[in-house]
Amino acid sequence: QVQLVESGGGLVQAGGSLRLSCAASERTCSSTSMAWFRQAPGKEREFVAASRWSGVSTYYANSVKGRFTISRDNAKNTVFLQMNSLKPEDTAVYYCAAQGYSRTTYSRPYDYDDWGQGTQVTVSS
């Protein structure tokens, strides 16, 4: 089981930026995905972005496309989420997730085996 630790959340004004980090306790297989999900109060956990093939392939939810960027530092077993042009509707707890084995799907919570504890992102209007 991979341990995942997120950091970088906080309070920011609308239009601002934040960078989230997720440090994994061990290196993940290049063919597996690492991803970010988020969950707002009273809502289901939703897909934000995923990185596969050691960062060669990236995927985004339509709601964040063009504003968020997922990247990986494979040498440090770390995945990042750069969030720009933040909106109040981006407010949520953000979770890092990792697949234990390769799958063809990547955007559903049950596609992932290991999860971080979450980091709060709050965007004020």
VOPAGU-2260 file (C-alpha; in pm, 1 decimal, decimal comma):
REM VOPAGU-2260
SITE   aa  ch    i         X         Y         Z
SITE  GLN   A    0       0,0       0,0       0,0
SITE  VAL   A    1     134,6     340,6     -99,4
SITE  GLN   A    2     114,8     620,9     156,4
SITE  LEU   A    3      15,9     955,7       5,6
SITE  VAL   A    4      57,9    1289,5     181,1
SITE  GLU   A    5     -92,8    1607,1      33,4
SITE  SER   A    6      11,0    1962,7     109,6
SITE  GLY   A    7     -35,3    2311,9     -29,3
SITE  GLY   A    8    -401,3    2382,4      36,8
SITE  GLY   A    9    -523,2    2707,4     185,7
SITE  LEU   A   10    -737,2    3016,0     144,8
SITE  VAL   A   11    -707,3    3223,6    -171,6
SITE  GLN   A   12    -911,0    3493,3    -340,8
SITE  ALA   A   13   -1091,3    3428,4    -665,6
SITE  GLY   A   14    -851,8    3458,3    -957,2
SITE  GLY   A   15    -557,4    3347,7    -747,1
SITE  SER   A   16    -337,7    3040,0    -765,5
SITE  LEU   A   17    -236,8    2748,1    -546,3
SITE  ARG   A   18      -5,5    2453,4    -598,1
SITE  LEU   A   19     -87,0    2123,1    -434,8
SITE  SER   A   20     172,5    1852,0    -378,2
SITE  CYS   A   21     130,7    1482,0    -312,1
SITE  ALA   A   22     429,5    1281,6    -191,9
SITE  ALA   A   23     413,5     904,6    -235,0
SITE  SER   A   24     598,9     669,9      -0,3
SITE  GLU   A   25     727,0     464,5    -292,8
SITE  ARG   A   26     757,8     482,5    -664,9
SITE  THR   A   27     446,8     391,5    -859,6
SITE  CYS   A   28     451,3     191,3   -1179,5
SITE  SER   A   29     474,2     413,8   -1486,3
SITE  SER   A   30     166,1     254,8   -1643,3
SITE  THR   A   31     -55,6     335,0   -1345,6
SITE  SER   A   32    -235,6     662,2   -1295,2
SITE  MET   A   33    -206,1     915,5   -1019,6
SITE  ALA   A   34    -485,8    1163,2    -987,0
SITE  TRP   A   35    -648,4    1444,6    -798,4
SITE  PHE   A   36   -1011,3    1435,1    -689,8
SITE  ARG   A   37   -1209,6    1686,3    -488,2
SITE  GLN   A   38   -1512,3    1678,6    -267,4
SITE  ALA   A   39   -1722,8    1976,4    -165,0
SITE  PRO   A   40   -1962,1    1961,1     133,0
SITE  GLY   A   41   -2274,6    1763,7      47,3
SITE  LYS   A   42   -2139,3    1654,8    -289,7
SITE  GLU   A   43   -1983,6    1338,8    -426,7
SITE  ARG   A   44   -1612,5    1307,7    -481,1
SITE  GLU   A   45   -1533,1    1421,5    -833,6
SITE  PHE   A   46   -1244,8    1372,6   -1072,4
SITE  VAL   A   47   -1014,6    1670,3   -1130,6
SITE  ALA   A   48    -705,5    1548,2   -1316,6
SITE  ALA   A   49    -496,9    1235,9   -1379,3
SITE  SER   A   50    -144,7    1160,0   -1494,1
SITE  ARG   A   51     -40,8     833,5   -1654,7
SITE  TRP   A   52     272,3     689,1   -1811,3
SITE  SER   A   53     492,9     885,3   -1571,9
SITE  GLY   A   54     329,0    1209,0   -1676,7
SITE  VAL   A   55     330,8    1162,3   -2053,4
SITE  SER   A   56     -48,8    1137,1   -2064,2
SITE  THR   A   57    -268,3    1379,0   -1871,2
SITE  TYR   A   58    -645,4    1408,5   -1841,0
SITE  TYR   A   59    -866,5    1681,4   -1697,7
SITE  ALA   A   60   -1225,0    1739,8   -1597,4
SITE  ASN   A   61   -1393,6    1992,0   -1826,0
SITE  SER   A   62   -1449,4    2224,4   -1531,3
SITE  VAL   A   63   -1074,4    2271,5   -1474,1
SITE  LYS   A   64    -933,6    2230,4   -1824,4
SITE  GLY   A   65    -714,9    2524,7   -1916,2
SITE  ARG   A   66    -682,5    2639,0   -1552,9
SITE  PHE   A   67    -527,9    2339,5   -1372,9
SITE  THR   A   68    -214,0    2146,7   -1462,9
SITE  ILE   A   69    -111,0    1808,2   -1324,5
SITE  SER   A   70     254,9    1713,7   -1329,7
SITE  ARG   A   71     486,5    1453,1   -1178,9
SITE  ASP   A   72     839,7    1450,8   -1045,6
SITE  ASN   A   73     913,1    1081,0   -1083,2
SITE  ALA   A   74    1252,1    1107,5    -913,2
SITE  LYS   A   75    1081,2    1237,8    -597,9
SITE  ASN   A   76     764,9    1024,6    -625,0
SITE  THR   A   77     560,1    1343,8    -616,8
SITE  VAL   A   78     262,0    1464,1    -815,5
SITE  PHE   A   79     154,9    1828,0    -831,5
SITE  LEU   A   80    -160,9    2016,8    -915,7
SITE  GLN   A   81    -106,4    2376,5   -1025,0
SITE  MET   A   82    -435,1    2561,1    -994,2
SITE  ASN   A   83    -470,8    2900,7   -1162,3
SITE  SER   A   84    -765,9    3136,3   -1208,1
SITE  LEU   A   85    -936,2    2981,3    -909,5
SITE  LYS   A   86   -1310,5    3022,9    -867,6
SITE  PRO   A   87   -1529,6    2994,4    -555,4
SITE  GLU   A   88   -1676,2    2674,3    -701,4
SITE  ASP   A   89   -1329,5    2516,4    -679,0
SITE  THR   A   90   -1365,4    2518,8    -299,6
SITE  ALA   A   91   -1336,1    2159,5    -175,3
SITE  VAL   A   92   -1115,0    1909,0      -2,5
SITE  TYR   A   93    -864,4    1788,4    -260,7
SITE  TYR   A   94    -744,6    1427,4    -249,3
SITE  CYS   A   95    -448,9    1261,2    -413,4
SITE  ALA   A   96    -501,6     905,1    -538,7
SITE  ALA   A   97    -283,6     629,6    -683,9
SITE  GLN   A   98    -360,1     310,0    -870,7
SITE  GLY   A   99    -210,2      -9,7    -735,3
SITE  TYR   A  100    -221,4    -166,9   -1079,6
SITE  SER   A  101    -278,5     -42,1   -1431,5
SITE  ARG   A  102    -631,5      12,4   -1551,0
SITE  THR   A  103    -772,9     161,0   -1868,4
SITE  THR   A  104   -1004,0     389,2   -1670,9
SITE  TYR   A  105    -887,5     676,1   -1456,2
SITE  SER   A  106   -1170,3     916,7   -1370,9
SITE  ARG   A  107   -1373,4     724,9   -1111,6
SITE  PRO   A  108   -1286,4     702,3    -743,1
SITE  TYR   A  109   -1295,6     322,0    -752,4
SITE  ASP   A  110   -1026,5     322,2   -1021,4
SITE  TYR   A  111    -783,1     403,2    -739,1
SITE  ASP   A  112    -648,3     195,4    -454,3
SITE  ASP   A  113    -462,5     440,8    -231,6
SITE  TRP   A  114    -571,0     782,8    -108,2
SITE  GLY   A  115    -421,9    1072,1      81,3
SITE  GLN   A  116    -586,9    1240,1     378,4
SITE  GLY   A  117    -697,3    1543,8     178,1
SITE  THR   A  118    -611,4    1913,4     186,5
SITE  GLN   A  119    -864,6    2196,6     207,1
SITE  VAL   A  120    -880,4    2456,0     -68,8
SITE  THR   A  121   -1104,3    2756,5      -7,2
SITE  VAL   A  122   -1158,4    3023,4    -272,1
SITE  SER   A  123   -1323,4    3342,9    -154,5
SITE  SER   A  124   -1523,2    3568,0    -387,1
